[in-house]
Amino acid sequence: MRSRLRPPSDAVAGAGADATPTSMSGRPSRGKPAGGSRPVGPARARTTGRARGRRSRRDSSTRSRRAPNRCVCGGIARALDLVGERWALLVVRELLLGPKRFSDLRAGLRTIGPDVLAQRLRDLEAAGILRRAKLPPPTAAQVYELTDRGRELEPVVLALGAWGSRAAFPSGDARLGVDSAVLALKTLFDPASAGSVDEELELRLDGDRFRAHVAGGRLDVTRGAADAPVAVIETDPATLSRVLQHGRKLTAALRAGDVRIEGDAASARRFLALFPPPEGAPAVPAGAS
């Protein structure tokens, strides 16, 4: 029987710590080097390749979140570079009806954190979509308002609202905000039904006042009290939505005290008839407010 020979001790000692380990057959070993834990040869190549792949995927995902969309140059891609981040268009929506303070924006966007909101405001300001301003005395508070470029997004936001109005309401604590309810009026407005109507009314939703002017087949709504309204309609966003879009009778809402009208009741009813519900509008969940 052939015996296995150990290599001479002086050969092992003379190899030194940097020598490549060999097997008993004299071929380079695929194991770990004598003085460390890093694999060598094919084993190291496989390990290095896997690590490089993980880093590449991680770096790629980070770049896709942070870097602008530079792989295409179409107008939609460039627009999404500016307003495609989450909450950006909702911030624009909150400012379409007039300037707001930071606290007012947070009240309208209840689930956004203050740090995220502050970052979106900085991003939109850097893109020239909004700017900071100060209210006149005696308030003198800092507010955010849309620039001319930012106001150009109104038809985009309204079109998205019309498209989304046919989607189901979210489950849980679904709540229609004041600005959402008022902008829904612009989405639902029927110019043909307005005809030759030329009237100004005031809407009061949860204490917020809005001036609504119908003239020349157009509806203009701005934040603030009306100067000389022919009628004042007072309610809350959920009731207004149910009356206009989800089949609740106005007479029943008036009888229950959920809608109150001051001034010319006929003008108020005529105004509310200018907003036919969209086809396929979903039912409001029972728990929605």
HELIX and SHEET records of a PDB file:
HELIX    1   1 SER A    9  ALA A   15  1                                   7    
HELIX    2   2 GLY A   41  ARG A   66  1                                  26    
HELIX    3   3 GLY A   75  VAL A   83  1                                   9    
HELIX    4   4 ALA A   88  LEU A   95  1                                   8    
HELIX    5   5 PHE A  102  GLY A  108  1                                   7    
HELIX    6   6 PRO A  114  ALA A  126  1                                  13    
HELIX    7   7 ASP A  148  ARG A  151  1                                   4    
HELIX    8   8 GLU A  154  GLY A  164  1                                  11    
HELIX    9   9 VAL A  178  LEU A  188  1                                  11    
HELIX   10  10 PRO A  191  ALA A  194  1                                   4    
HELIX   11  11 PRO A  237  GLN A  245  1                                   9    
HELIX   12  12 LEU A  250  ALA A  256  1                                   7    
HELIX   13  13 ALA A  265  LEU A  272  1                                   8    
SHEET    1   A 2 LEU A 130  LYS A 134  0                                        
SHEET    2   A 2 GLN A 142  LEU A 146 -1                                        
SHEET    1   B 5 ARG A 218  ARG A 223  0                                        
SHEET    2   B 5 ASP A 208  ALA A 215 -1                                        
SHEET    3   B 5 GLU A 199  LEU A 205 -1                                        
SHEET    4   B 5 ALA A 231  THR A 235  1                                        
SHEET    5   B 5 ARG A 260  GLY A 263 -1                                        
END                                                                             
